[in-house]
Amino acid sequence: MPIPKGPRFGLGTTLSYIRNPYGFFERSVRRYGQPFGCHTMGGPLVLSGRPEDVRDIFRADPMIFEPWNTDVLKPVLGSNSVILTSGTQHREYRKLLIPPFHGQRMRSYAQRMATAAHDCASKWHEGEDFRAYNFTQSVSLEVILDTVFGVTDPVVRSGLKALLPELLNLGNGLPMFLKFLRLPVVPSWRRFIAVRKQTDELIGQLIRDRTSSDDRGDDILSMLLEAEYDDGSRMDESEVRDQLLSILSAGHETTAIAMAWTLYWLHRHPEKLNRLLEDISEQAPTGDPEALTQIPYLDAVVNESLRIHPVLPDLARKLCQDAELMGCKLKAGTAVGAVAFLTHRDPEIYEDPDEWIPERFLDRKFSPFEFYPFGGGNRRCIGAAFASFEAKVVLGTVLRAYRFELLDNRPLSVERRHITLMPRGGVRMRYHGHR
């Protein structure tokens, strides 16, 4: 049961994908079609962006899959991460984690998100240049410290604000992709181990303090400490810590990147920005953060940015038993991946796919196999609704109140941030004061 034709040199394929995933996908499709197979340092992999193949993957029995290439993420997230587990354990973790990210609980965080946006923006001076990604990353971290960790102690907050971004930055190094570099003599790996230890100690103390306190907050950490499995037991400290780091990794970087891309595209298309500002003025005249999330055009703007630049360009999982998928008979141990980059730029689905046109999301509803920036099936991102909600609150708040100029008014390529892709250079902008 050989995999379909595709690149065969494992190290070369892996390095090509790491350096330029967009180019890797485009070259492979031109030469081999879809689905195509490739040999990687993580084993055989079959990829496709055709909606019918995506449907096959997302609708398959989840018990035939396990996470692929977990060694890349395990040092950062920990072995208990909902992202890295499979089967019954994964299902149980999802059941505990889903409630805080939906419904009224999520909407109750709207004002804190808006406040975080204003607090970070207040540091600007008129005429000052900045990078959009640095700003959105700062806002996203403040939101997570408030809504997920519930940190009020200024010393603990300061410690986490220093450690968490460094942990994620170090998680972007080559030792995460090339295991043989995980040696004490490699400076980046040595520093990663030290930062991970400090982070674990600080989060562990936060968990213990919250556990012993009678005054629980409405943050996600407090909810996780109260969450019970079907047998009445609760997650232990290491499980809670790993879920917090998973939420940080999945929610912090991805949301920040999506917001940075949206600021870039809106300011490259001033007519779209003006339409959005008119809609905000009409539909959320006071800037009420929850009202901002109900504006259809703002939703379309965020979705179009996620379409043209999915933060995760592909989503792979490994077969733990033989199966037939995408018209191929595949052996256990083979990974299969839905490539959002290819699906989202398919001209048969999206007219003028390389153009940024938010209106397409007002004119048509796309299926979950045609548009899936947060994945699909039983492994769809738990925080998808939360991330979209946050992006609309923060962007609506900032755009309504402040004026910017895009300095990177040219096509931007992408650069890798661990398993995510961000705009190269972070999107240079200039602040021009209040509206």
C-alpha positions as CSV (number, residue, x, y, z in Angstrom):
1,M,0.0,0.0,0.0
2,P,2.4,2.7,-1.2
3,I,1.5,6.4,-0.6
4,P,0.7,8.6,-3.7
5,K,3.5,10.1,-5.7
6,G,5.3,13.1,-4.2
7,P,8.6,14.3,-2.8
8,R,10.7,11.4,-1.5
9,F,13.8,12.8,0.2
10,G,12.8,13.0,3.9
11,L,15.2,15.6,5.2
12,G,15.0,17.7,2.1
13,T,11.2,17.6,2.2
14,T,11.1,18.6,5.8
15,L,13.5,21.5,5.4
16,S,11.6,22.7,2.3
17,Y,8.3,22.7,4.2
18,I,9.9,24.5,7.2
19,R,11.4,27.2,5.0
20,N,8.6,27.9,2.7
21,P,5.4,25.9,3.1
22,Y,3.4,27.9,0.6
23,G,6.0,27.2,-2.1
24,F,6.3,23.6,-1.1
25,F,2.5,23.0,-1.5
26,E,2.3,24.8,-4.8
27,R,5.3,23.0,-6.3
28,S,4.0,19.6,-5.1
29,V,0.5,20.1,-6.5
30,R,1.8,21.3,-9.9
31,R,4.0,18.2,-10.2
32,Y,2.0,15.5,-8.5
33,G,-1.6,16.7,-8.2
34,Q,-3.8,15.9,-5.2
35,P,-3.6,14.0,-3.0
36,F,0.2,13.8,-3.0
37,G,2.4,11.8,-0.7
38,C,5.8,12.7,0.8
39,H,8.4,11.2,3.0
40,T,9.3,13.4,5.9
41,M,11.5,13.2,9.0
42,G,8.3,12.4,10.9
43,G,7.4,9.5,8.5
44,P,5.1,9.2,5.4
45,L,2.5,11.9,4.9
46,V,-0.4,12.2,2.4
47,L,-1.7,15.8,1.8
48,S,-4.6,17.3,0.0
49,G,-6.7,20.4,-0.2
50,R,-9.6,19.0,-2.3
51,P,-12.8,19.4,-0.3
52,E,-13.8,15.8,-0.9
53,D,-10.5,14.6,0.6
54,V,-10.8,17.1,3.5
55,R,-14.3,15.6,4.1
56,D,-12.8,12.1,4.2
57,I,-10.4,13.1,6.9
58,F,-12.7,15.2,9.1
59,R,-15.5,12.7,8.9
60,A,-13.4,9.6,9.5
61,D,-13.8,7.7,12.8
62,P,-11.6,9.7,15.2
63,M,-10.4,6.6,17.0
64,I,-8.3,5.6,13.9
65,F,-6.2,8.7,14.4
66,E,-3.6,10.0,16.8
67,P,-1.7,13.3,16.8
68,W,1.2,13.4,14.3
69,N,4.7,14.5,15.0
70,T,4.0,15.3,18.7
71,D,7.7,15.6,19.5
72,V,7.6,19.1,17.8
73,L,5.1,20.4,20.4
74,K,5.5,18.2,23.5
75,P,8.5,20.2,25.0
76,V,6.3,23.4,25.0
77,L,2.8,22.0,25.8
78,G,3.6,19.0,27.9
79,S,2.5,15.3,27.5
80,N,-1.0,16.0,28.9
81,S,-2.0,18.6,26.4
82,V,-5.4,18.2,24.8
83,I,-3.6,18.9,21.5
84,L,-1.3,16.0,21.8
85,T,-3.6,13.3,23.2
86,S,-5.9,11.0,21.4
87,G,-8.7,8.5,21.9
88,T,-10.6,8.5,25.1
89,Q,-8.2,10.8,26.9
90,H,-8.5,13.4,24.2
91,R,-12.3,13.2,24.3
92,E,-12.4,13.6,28.1
93,Y,-10.1,16.6,28.0
94,R,-12.2,18.3,25.3
95,K,-15.3,17.7,27.4
96,L,-13.7,19.6,30.3
97,L,-12.3,22.4,28.2
98,I,-15.1,23.3,25.9
99,P,-17.6,25.0,28.3
100,P,-15.4,28.0,29.2
101,F,-15.0,29.0,25.5
102,H,-18.6,29.3,24.5
103,G,-21.8,31.0,25.3
104,Q,-22.3,33.6,28.0
105,R,-19.1,32.7,29.7
106,M,-17.1,33.8,26.6
107,R,-19.2,36.9,26.1
108,S,-18.6,38.0,29.7
109,Y,-15.0,38.6,28.7
110,A,-15.8,41.2,26.0
111,Q,-15.1,44.3,28.1
112,R,-11.8,42.9,29.3
113,M,-10.7,42.3,25.7
114,A,-11.6,45.9,24.8
115,T,-9.8,47.3,27.9
116,A,-6.7,45.3,27.0
117,A,-6.7,46.8,23.5
118,H,-7.0,50.4,24.9
119,D,-4.3,49.7,27.5
120,C,-1.8,48.5,24.9
121,A,-2.7,51.3,22.5
122,S,-2.3,53.9,25.2
123,K,1.5,53.3,25.1
124,W,1.7,54.8,21.5
125,H,2.7,58.4,20.7
126,E,1.4,60.2,17.7
127,G,3.7,59.6,14.7
128,E,5.3,56.5,16.3
129,D,6.1,53.5,14.1
130,F,5.3,50.0,15.4
131,R,4.8,46.5,14.2
132,A,1.2,45.3,14.2
133,Y,2.1,41.8,15.3
134,N,3.9,43.1,18.4
135,F,0.8,45.1,19.3
136,T,-1.7,42.3,18.7
137,Q,0.6,39.9,20.5
138,S,0.7,42.2,23.6
139,V,-3.1,42.5,23.5
140,S,-3.6,38.8,23.2
141,L,-1.2,38.1,26.1
142,E,-3.1,40.6,28.3
143,V,-6.4,38.9,27.4
144,I,-5.0,35.4,28.3
145,L,-3.6,36.6,31.6
146,D,-7.0,38.1,32.5
147,T,-9.4,35.6,31.1
148,V,-7.5,32.3,31.2
149,F,-5.0,32.6,34.0
150,G,-6.9,35.2,36.1
151,V,-3.7,36.8,37.3
152,T,-4.2,39.8,39.6
153,D,-1.0,39.7,41.6
154,P,1.3,42.2,39.9
155,V,4.5,40.2,40.7
156,V,3.1,37.0,39.2
157,R,1.7,38.9,36.3
158,S,5.0,40.5,35.6
159,G,6.8,37.1,35.8
160,L,4.4,35.4,33.4
161,K,4.5,38.4,30.9
162,A,8.3,37.9,30.8
163,L,8.4,34.1,30.7
164,L,5.5,33.1,28.4
165,P,6.5,35.0,25.3
166,E,10.1,33.8,25.7
167,L,8.9,30.2,26.1
168,L,7.0,30.5,22.8
169,N,9.9,32.2,21.1
170,L,12.3,29.5,22.1
171,G,9.7,27.0,21.0
172,N,10.3,28.3,17.5
173,G,13.9,27.1,17.4
174,L,15.3,24.2,15.3
175,P,15.6,21.8,18.3
176,M,11.8,21.6,18.3
177,F,11.9,20.3,14.7
178,L,15.2,18.4,14.8
179,K,15.3,16.3,17.9
180,F,19.0,15.5,17.7
181,L,19.7,19.2,18.6
182,R,18.1,18.8,22.0
183,L,21.4,18.8,23.9
184,P,22.7,20.9,26.8
185,V,25.5,22.2,24.5
186,V,23.0,23.8,22.2
187,P,22.4,27.3,23.6
188,S,18.7,27.7,22.5
189,W,17.8,24.3,23.9
190,R,19.6,25.0,27.2
191,R,17.8,28.3,27.6
192,F,14.5,26.7,26.7
193,I,14.9,24.1,29.5
194,A,15.6,26.9,32.0
195,V,12.6,29.0,30.9
196,R,10.3,26.0,30.9
197,K,11.3,25.2,34.4
198,Q,10.7,28.7,35.7
199,T,7.4,28.8,33.9
200,D,6.3,25.5,35.4
201,E,7.2,26.7,38.9
202,L,5.3,29.9,38.5
203,I,2.2,28.3,37.0
204,G,2.3,25.5,39.5
205,Q,2.3,28.1,42.4
206,L,-0.6,29.9,40.7
207,I,-2.6,26.7,40.5
208,R,-1.8,25.7,44.2
209,D,-2.8,29.2,45.4
210,R,-6.0,29.1,43.5
211,T,-6.8,25.6,44.7
212,S,-6.4,26.6,48.3
213,S,-8.4,29.9,47.9
214,D,-12.0,30.2,48.8
215,D,-12.3,33.1,46.4
216,R,-12.4,31.6,42.9
217,G,-12.7,33.9,39.9
218,D,-14.6,33.5,36.7
219,D,-11.4,32.9,34.7
220,I,-10.8,29.6,32.8
221,L,-8.2,28.4,35.3
222,S,-10.8,28.5,38.1
223,M,-13.2,26.6,35.9
224,L,-10.7,24.0,35.0
225,L,-10.0,23.4,38.7
226,E,-13.7,22.8,39.3
227,A,-14.3,20.7,36.2
228,E,-15.0,17.0,36.9
229,Y,-14.6,13.8,34.9
230,D,-17.6,11.5,34.7
231,D,-16.4,9.6,37.8
232,G,-16.2,12.8,39.8
233,S,-12.4,13.1,39.8
234,R,-10.6,16.3,38.7
235,M,-7.4,17.1,36.7
236,D,-4.2,17.1,38.7
237,E,-1.8,20.0,38.7
238,S,0.3,18.8,35.8
239,E,-2.8,18.3,33.7
240,V,-4.1,21.7,34.4
241,R,-0.7,23.3,33.7
242,D,-0.4,21.5,30.4
243,Q,-3.9,22.6,29.4
244,L,-3.1,26.2,30.3
245,L,0.0,26.1,28.2
246,S,-2.0,24.6,25.3
247,I,-4.5,27.4,25.5
248,L,-1.7,29.9,25.6
249,S,0.1,28.4,22.6
250,A,-3.1,27.8,20.5
251,G,-4.8,31.0,21.4
252,H,-2.1,33.6,21.9
253,E,0.0,33.3,18.7
254,T,-2.9,32.4,16.4
255,T,-5.2,35.2,17.4
256,A,-2.3,37.7,17.3
257,I,-1.3,36.6,13.9
258,A,-4.8,36.7,12.5
259,M,-5.3,40.3,13.9
260,A,-2.0,41.5,12.4
261,W,-2.9,40.1,9.0
262,T,-6.3,41.8,9.2
263,L,-4.8,45.2,10.0
264,Y,-2.5,44.8,7.1
265,W,-5.2,43.9,4.6
266,L,-7.6,46.6,5.7
267,H,-5.0,49.3,5.4
268,R,-4.0,48.0,1.9
269,H,-7.7,48.4,0.9
270,P,-8.8,51.8,2.4
271,E,-12.2,51.4,0.7
272,K,-12.8,48.2,2.8
273,L,-11.6,50.0,5.9
274,N,-14.0,52.9,5.3
275,R,-16.9,50.5,4.8
276,L,-16.1,48.8,8.0
277,L,-15.8,52.1,9.9
278,E,-19.2,53.1,8.6
279,D,-20.7,49.9,9.7
280,I,-19.1,50.2,13.2
281,S,-20.5,53.8,13.4
282,E,-24.0,52.6,12.5
283,Q,-24.2,49.3,14.3
284,A,-22.0,49.8,17.4
285,P,-22.0,53.6,17.8
286,T,-20.8,53.6,21.4
287,G,-18.1,51.0,20.8
288,D,-19.9,48.4,22.9
289,P,-17.6,45.4,22.5
290,E,-20.3,42.8,22.3
291,A,-22.1,44.8,19.7
292,L,-18.9,44.9,17.6
293,T,-19.0,41.1,17.4
294,Q,-22.4,41.2,15.8
295,I,-21.3,43.3,12.8
296,P,-21.5,41.0,9.7
297,Y,-18.8,42.9,7.7
298,L,-16.3,42.7,10.6
299,D,-16.9,39.0,10.8
300,A,-16.4,38.8,7.0
301,V,-13.2,40.8,7.2
302,V,-11.7,38.5,9.9
303,N,-12.8,35.4,7.9
304,E,-11.2,36.6,4.7
305,S,-7.9,37.2,6.5
306,L,-8.1,33.7,7.9
307,R,-8.9,32.4,4.4
308,I,-6.1,34.0,2.5
309,H,-3.5,33.4,5.3
310,P,-4.6,30.5,7.5
311,V,-2.4,30.6,10.6
312,L,-2.0,26.8,10.4
313,P,-1.5,26.1,6.7
314,D,-2.2,22.3,7.1
315,L,-3.6,20.0,9.7
316,A,-2.2,16.5,9.9
317,R,-3.0,13.4,12.0
318,K,-1.5,9.9,12.0
319,L,-3.3,6.7,11.3
320,C,-3.1,4.1,14.1
321,Q,-4.6,1.4,11.9
322,D,-4.9,0.7,8.2
323,A,-7.6,2.7,6.5
324,E,-8.9,3.8,3.1
325,L,-9.0,7.6,2.8
326,M,-8.8,10.1,-0.1
327,G,-9.1,7.1,-2.5
328,C,-5.9,5.6,-1.1
329,K,-5.3,2.4,0.9
330,L,-3.0,3.6,3.7
331,K,-1.0,1.7,6.3
332,A,-1.0,2.4,10.0
333,G,1.7,5.0,10.8
334,T,1.0,7.1,7.7
335,A,-0.1,10.7,8.4
336,V,-2.8,12.4,6.5
337,G,-3.3,16.2,6.2
338,A,-5.9,18.7,5.1
339,V,-4.1,21.6,3.6
340,A,-6.1,24.8,4.3
341,F,-3.7,26.9,2.2
342,L,-4.7,24.9,-0.9
343,T,-8.4,24.6,-0.2
344,H,-8.7,28.3,0.7
345,R,-7.0,29.3,-2.6
346,D,-8.9,26.9,-4.9
347,P,-10.3,28.9,-7.8
348,E,-13.2,26.5,-8.1
349,I,-14.4,27.5,-4.6
350,Y,-13.2,31.1,-4.3
351,E,-13.3,33.5,-7.3
352,D,-10.0,35.5,-7.6
353,P,-8.6,33.4,-4.7
354,D,-5.4,35.5,-4.3
355,E,-7.4,38.7,-3.8
356,W,-8.6,39.9,-0.4
357,I,-12.4,40.2,-0.8
358,P,-14.3,40.1,2.5
359,E,-17.6,40.5,0.7
360,R,-17.4,36.8,-0.5
361,F,-18.3,35.8,3.1
362,L,-21.5,38.0,3.0
363,D,-22.5,36.5,-0.4
364,R,-22.1,32.9,0.4
365,K,-21.7,30.4,3.2
366,F,-18.8,28.0,2.8
367,S,-18.9,24.4,4.0
368,P,-16.6,23.2,6.8
369,F,-14.6,21.4,4.1
370,E,-14.1,24.5,2.0
371,F,-13.2,26.9,4.9
372,Y,-11.6,25.5,8.0
373,P,-9.1,28.0,9.5
374,F,-9.5,26.3,12.9
375,G,-9.4,22.7,11.7
376,G,-12.3,20.3,11.6
377,G,-13.8,17.0,12.9
378,N,-13.3,16.0,16.5
379,R,-10.0,17.9,16.6
380,R,-11.4,21.3,15.6
381,C,-9.8,24.0,17.8
382,I,-11.7,24.2,21.1
383,G,-11.0,28.0,21.3
384,A,-12.2,28.8,17.7
385,A,-15.2,30.8,18.8
386,F,-13.2,32.5,21.5
387,A,-10.4,33.5,19.1
388,S,-12.9,34.9,16.5
389,F,-14.8,36.7,19.2
390,E,-11.6,38.3,20.6
391,A,-10.3,39.3,17.1
392,K,-13.6,41.1,16.4
393,V,-13.6,42.9,19.8
394,V,-10.0,44.0,19.6
395,L,-10.0,45.0,16.0
396,G,-13.3,46.8,16.2
397,T,-12.2,48.7,19.4
398,V,-8.9,49.7,18.0
399,L,-10.0,50.7,14.5
400,R,-12.9,52.8,15.9
401,A,-10.7,54.7,18.2
402,Y,-7.3,55.1,16.5
403,R,-5.9,56.0,13.1
404,F,-3.0,54.2,11.4
405,E,-0.9,54.3,8.3
406,L,0.5,51.1,6.7
407,L,4.2,51.3,6.0
408,D,4.5,47.8,4.6
409,N,2.2,48.7,1.7
410,R,3.4,45.8,-0.5
411,P,2.8,42.0,-0.8
412,L,4.2,40.3,2.3
413,S,5.6,36.8,2.5
414,V,5.2,34.6,5.6
415,E,7.7,33.5,8.2
416,R,7.4,30.6,10.6
417,R,6.5,30.9,14.2
418,H,6.8,27.2,15.4
419,I,3.9,25.5,13.6
420,T,2.1,28.8,12.7
421,L,2.9,31.3,9.9
422,M,3.0,35.1,10.5
423,P,3.5,38.1,8.2
424,R,7.2,38.5,7.6
425,G,8.4,41.6,9.5
426,G,5.3,41.8,11.6
427,V,3.5,44.5,9.5
428,R,5.1,47.9,10.0
429,M,2.6,50.7,10.7
430,R,2.5,54.3,12.0
431,Y,0.2,55.6,14.7
432,H,-1.6,58.9,13.8
433,G,-3.6,59.5,17.0
434,H,-7.3,59.2,18.0
435,R,-10.1,59.4,15.4
